[in-house]
């Protein structure tokens, strides 16, 4: 197992005892575990959501969350990002455009109260199931490129190799070569970090493929469509609601991507041999 640098903010060292073959081994040894930290997002001083996340790539996370939740329309709506570590977590302060602030305040005035993590800042069913503009990219993608992207992402999951505790989301070009990977203890957070990284680096995301190390829930399809990506491939199963959204959003959704196998659930015409 790789030995992480002691200065890494995303994992820490603990002492453990091992059981092998049903036998408790004597002594203790060092092990690496992933960090999980409360991360509060504030927009122009407005506290909006607190998530449990891996404390790395938080600028990407903040931008990706803002885009996929419809708080901003583009990365240019973000005027600045400050990270403020506190004793019990990290506050991410974003300065956003006035128009986006007005829209956010209007949304919050319509809320009766705060909600839990996963749907933070969302109160009504229409907000949860808000419409997503269909992805306009219709370029065909070879199945071997999708399979290669999943293999390539798995080879780049450095934090998972160290801790065994994190999900990953990766973006690959149409050739299947992975250009970006982001990891987090939360699958939604990993995808938000990826969406944010794509936006902050001004990459042409719509020309590629998103691969995730988790199941494909409704929110994963929603975030992929919001990023303008037409292909989402997951290592596990999708939900029925995710499949319905993928049909509506013009996203080719693949599940059970393992080895040379996969199952296509929506828009299979985009995936070619």
C-alpha positions as a printed NumPy array, in Angstrom:
array([[  0.   ,   0.   ,   0.   ],
       [  1.39 ,   3.46 ,  -0.856],
       [  2.578,   5.539,   2.065],
       [  0.993,   9.013,   2.011],
       [  2.937,  12.152,   2.883],
       [  2.213,  13.193,   6.465],
       [  1.18 ,  16.672,   5.257],
       [ -1.786,  15.49 ,   3.169],
       [ -5.019,  17.204,   4.271],
       [ -7.259,  14.466,   2.868],
       [ -6.099,  11.558,   5.057],
       [ -4.525,  10.864,   8.409],
       [ -2.595,   8.08 ,  10.128],
       [ -4.12 ,   5.918,  12.882],
       [ -2.948,   2.876,  14.815],
       [ -4.82 ,  -0.361,  14.056],
       [ -4.72 ,  -4.041,  14.928],
       [ -5.09 ,  -6.617,  12.138],
       [ -7.068,  -9.827,  11.902],
       [ -5.834, -12.244,   9.242],
       [ -7.386, -15.638,   8.563],
       [ -9.573, -15.221,  11.634],
       [ -6.551, -14.686,  13.877],
       [ -5.827, -11.446,  15.751],
       [ -2.239, -10.491,  15.036],
       [ -0.096,  -9.18 ,  17.901],
       [  1.003,  -5.572,  17.991],
       [ -0.28 ,  -2.522,  16.144],
       [  0.602,  -0.83 ,  12.908],
       [ -0.096,   2.439,  11.128],
       [ -2.982,   2.76 ,   8.652],
       [ -4.265,   5.605,   6.465],
       [ -7.884,   6.754,   6.74 ],
       [ -9.731,   9.37 ,   4.704],
       [-10.61 ,  12.672,   6.336],
       [-14.27 ,  13.779,   6.475],
       [-14.866,  17.413,   7.355],
       [-17.934,  19.68 ,   7.58 ],
       [-17.705,  22.158,   4.696],
       [-20.049,  25.15 ,   4.865],
       [-20.82 ,  27.072,   1.668],
       [-21.606,  30.783,   1.908],
       [-22.657,  32.969,  -1.014],
       [-22.151,  36.716,  -0.537],
       [-22.41 ,  36.132,   3.193],
       [-25.52 ,  33.935,   2.88 ],
       [-25.104,  30.557,   4.562],
       [-26.576,  28.024,   2.145],
       [-25.426,  24.459,   2.823],
       [-23.098,  22.365,   4.944],
       [-21.766,  19.137,   3.507],
       [-19.468,  16.434,   4.848],
       [-16.597,  16.258,   2.377],
       [-12.959,  15.378,   1.924],
       [-11.008,  18.614,   2.528],
       [ -9.238,  18.754,  -0.835],
       [-10.041,  20.544,  -4.115],
       [-12.617,  22.638,  -2.267],
       [-12.524,  25.471,  -4.809],
       [-13.514,  22.933,  -7.476],
       [-16.194,  21.593,  -5.15 ],
       [-17.657,  25.035,  -4.499],
       [-17.838,  25.955,  -8.178],
       [-19.179,  22.548,  -9.217],
       [-21.85 ,  22.564,  -6.511],
       [-22.86 ,  26.093,  -7.501],
       [-23.169,  25.135, -11.167],
       [-24.967,  21.822, -10.678],
       [-27.402,  23.346,  -8.17 ],
       [-28.201,  26.271, -10.479],
       [-26.873,  28.921,  -8.093],
       [-24.609,  30.307, -10.822],
       [-24.85 ,  30.017, -14.598],
       [-21.138,  29.924, -15.387],
       [-17.792,  30.106, -13.629],
       [-17.612,  33.785, -14.597],
       [-20.391,  34.448, -12.054],
       [-17.883,  33.677,  -9.283],
       [-15.897,  36.772,  -8.335],
       [-13.805,  35.15 ,  -5.62 ],
       [-13.425,  32.153,  -3.299],
       [-11.969,  32.157,   0.207],
       [-11.373,  29.116,   2.412],
       [-11.625,  29.776,   6.146],
       [-10.537,  26.811,   8.297],
       [-12.294,  26.643,  11.646],
       [-11.854,  24.318,  14.598],
       [-14.845,  22.209,  13.523],
       [-14.617,  22.46 ,   9.738],
       [-14.059,  24.756,   6.768],
       [-16.158,  27.682,   5.57 ],
       [-16.006,  28.309,   1.834],
       [-17.007,  31.883,   1.085],
       [-17.967,  32.618,  -2.505],
       [-18.544,  36.067,  -3.922],
       [-21.03 ,  35.736,  -6.778],
       [-22.645,  38.152,  -9.212],
       [-25.516,  40.338,  -8.063],
       [-27.978,  38.619, -10.402],
       [-27.116,  35.207,  -8.965],
       [-27.382,  36.549,  -5.421],
       [-30.853,  37.946,  -6.119],
       [-31.959,  34.591,  -7.543],
       [-30.532,  32.734,  -4.541],
       [-32.321,  35.047,  -2.094],
       [-35.568,  34.585,  -3.994],
       [-35.195,  30.828,  -3.773],
       [-34.509,  30.995,  -0.044],
       [-37.531,  33.229,   0.625],
       [-39.687,  30.47 ,  -0.84 ],
       [-38.28 ,  27.922,   1.61 ],
       [-39.967,  27.004,   4.861],
       [-36.725,  25.775,   6.421],
       [-33.393,  24.103,   5.929],
       [-33.103,  20.534,   4.726],
       [-30.576,  17.79 ,   5.25 ],
       [-27.431,  16.933,   3.369],
       [-27.852,  15.636,  -0.17 ],
       [-30.594,  18.126,  -0.979],
       [-29.107,  21.056,   0.926],
       [-30.972,  24.298,   0.463],
       [-33.874,  22.583,  -1.321],
       [-37.339,  22.529,   0.175],
       [-39.95 ,  21.696,  -2.474],
       [-40.339,  18.763,  -4.847],
       [-40.174,  20.985,  -7.96 ],
       [-36.782,  22.243,  -6.758],
       [-35.519,  18.699,  -6.275],
       [-36.813,  17.58 ,  -9.673],
       [-36.014,  20.852, -11.421],
       [-35.822,  20.562, -15.206],
       [-32.392,  20.189, -16.769],
       [-31.762,  21.48 , -20.26 ],
       [-31.146,  18.557, -22.63 ],
       [-27.507,  18.06 , -23.546],
       [-26.989,  19.18 , -27.144],
       [-23.87 ,  17.145, -27.864],
       [-24.788,  14.11 , -29.933],
       [-21.402,  12.882, -31.148],
       [-21.052,   9.087, -31.124],
       [-18.666,   7.536, -28.614],
       [-17.001,   4.158, -28.989],
       [-17.767,   1.653, -26.247],
       [-14.075,   0.783, -25.998],
       [-13.376,   4.436, -25.144],
       [-15.92 ,   4.313, -22.305],
       [-14.463,   1.069, -20.957],
       [-10.938,   2.486, -21.207],
       [-12.007,   5.629, -19.337],
       [-13.265,   3.58 , -16.396],
       [-10.025,   1.588, -16.26 ],
       [ -7.944,   4.755, -16.537],
       [ -9.885,   6.468, -13.742],
       [ -9.463,   3.498, -11.43 ],
       [ -5.706,   3.636, -11.974],
       [ -5.715,   7.303, -10.914],
       [ -7.624,   6.966,  -7.628],
       [ -4.638,   7.793,  -5.441],
       [ -6.6  ,   8.578,  -2.279],
       [ -8.691,   5.427,  -2.632],
       [ -5.501,   3.377,  -3.005],
       [ -4.24 ,   4.855,   0.263],
       [ -7.469,   4.674,   2.29 ],
       [ -9.988,   2.473,   0.457],
       [-12.71 ,   4.914,   1.501],
       [-13.334,   7.371,  -1.328],
       [-15.387,   7.641,  -4.498],
       [-14.073,   9.118,  -7.705],
       [-15.436,  10.962, -10.723],
       [-13.39 ,  11.324, -13.87 ],
       [-13.649,  13.045, -17.229],
       [-12.16 ,  11.553, -20.372],
       [-11.992,  12.747, -23.939],
       [-13.731,  10.892, -26.743],
       [-10.674,   8.633, -27.014],
       [-11.16 ,   7.383, -23.451],
       [ -8.02 ,   9.022, -22.05 ],
       [ -8.817,  10.467, -18.617],
       [ -7.77 ,  14.101, -18.181],
       [ -9.246,  14.874, -14.755],
       [-10.106,  12.852, -11.637],
       [-11.518,  14.118,  -8.365],
       [-12.047,  12.051,  -5.202],
       [-14.187,  12.465,  -2.105],
       [-15.81 ,  10.414,   0.617],
       [-19.132,  11.408,  -0.987],
       [-19.975,  10.389,  -4.548],
       [-21.963,  13.594,  -5.164],
       [-19.063,  15.653,  -3.848],
       [-16.588,  13.886,  -6.129],
       [-18.754,  14.706,  -9.155],
       [-19.232,  18.319,  -8.036],
       [-15.456,  18.642,  -7.713],
       [-15.063,  17.29 , -11.237],
       [-17.712,  19.646, -12.659],
       [-16.008,  22.56 , -10.93 ],
       [-12.569,  21.568, -12.196],
       [-13.86 ,  21.298, -15.765],
       [-15.401,  24.762, -15.533],
       [-12.426,  26.413, -13.829],
       [-10.037,  24.973, -16.432],
       [-12.362,  25.972, -19.299],
       [-12.349,  22.456, -20.731],
       [-14.786,  21.46 , -23.469],
       [-16.596,  18.981, -21.247],
       [-19.374,  18.206, -23.722],
       [-16.975,  16.388, -26.016],
       [-16.134,  13.739, -23.432],
       [-17.269,  11.107, -20.971],
       [-17.957,  11.18 , -17.224],
       [-17.147,   8.001, -15.298],
       [-17.994,   7.464, -11.632],
       [-17.034,   4.794,  -9.114],
       [-20.513,   4.633,  -7.617],
       [-24.09 ,   3.918,  -8.541],
       [-25.809,   6.406, -10.85 ],
       [-28.509,   8.167,  -8.86 ],
       [-30.825,  10.907, -10.107],
       [-28.492,  13.624,  -8.812],
       [-25.495,  12.136, -10.627],
       [-27.344,  12.343, -13.947],
       [-28.579,  15.837, -13.08 ],
       [-25.045,  17.076, -12.359],
       [-23.635,  15.437, -15.503],
       [-26.313,  17.049, -17.672],
       [-25.739,  20.419, -15.996],
       [-22.084,  20.128, -17.022],
       [-23.158,  19.555, -20.631],
       [-21.73 ,  16.013, -20.818],
       [-23.698,  13.492, -22.866],
       [-22.237,  10.222, -21.533],
       [-22.3  ,   9.048, -17.905],
       [-20.872,   5.646, -17.041],
       [-21.037,   4.134, -13.566],
       [-19.442,   1.067, -12.077],
       [-22.718,   0.12 , -10.357],
       [-26.449,   0.334, -11.045],
       [-28.625,   3.345, -11.855],
       [-31.975,   4.072, -10.274],
       [-35.236,   4.189, -12.223],
       [-35.51 ,   7.95 , -11.653],
       [-31.959,   8.41 , -12.967],
       [-32.852,   6.497, -16.137],
       [-35.954,   8.619, -16.724],
       [-33.954,  11.82 , -16.306],
       [-31.227,  10.512, -18.628],
       [-33.843,   9.931, -21.331],
       [-35.212,  13.455, -20.867],
       [-31.774,  15.108, -20.68 ],
       [-30.322,  13.353, -23.752],
       [-27.669,  11.611, -21.644],
       [-26.404,   8.158, -22.559],
       [-26.4  ,   6.328, -19.232],
       [-24.326,   3.183, -18.742],
       [-24.146,   1.031, -15.631],
       [-22.324,  -2.053, -14.366],
       [-19.194,  -0.96 , -16.238],
       [-16.821,  -3.709, -15.179],
       [-14.018,  -5.146, -17.258],
       [-15.364,  -5.456, -20.798],
       [-19.029,  -5.456, -19.724],
       [-21.635,  -2.697, -19.461],
       [-25.393,  -2.141, -19.606],
       [-26.86 ,   0.745, -21.611],
       [-30.014,   2.317, -20.148],
       [-30.686,   5.402, -22.3  ],
       [-29.803,   6.792, -25.72 ],
       [-27.856,   3.68 , -26.787],
       [-27.552,   5.037, -30.338],
       [-24.756,   7.34 , -29.177],
       [-22.6  ,   4.38 , -28.099],
       [-21.027,   2.571, -31.052],
       [-18.691,  -0.4  , -31.52 ]])
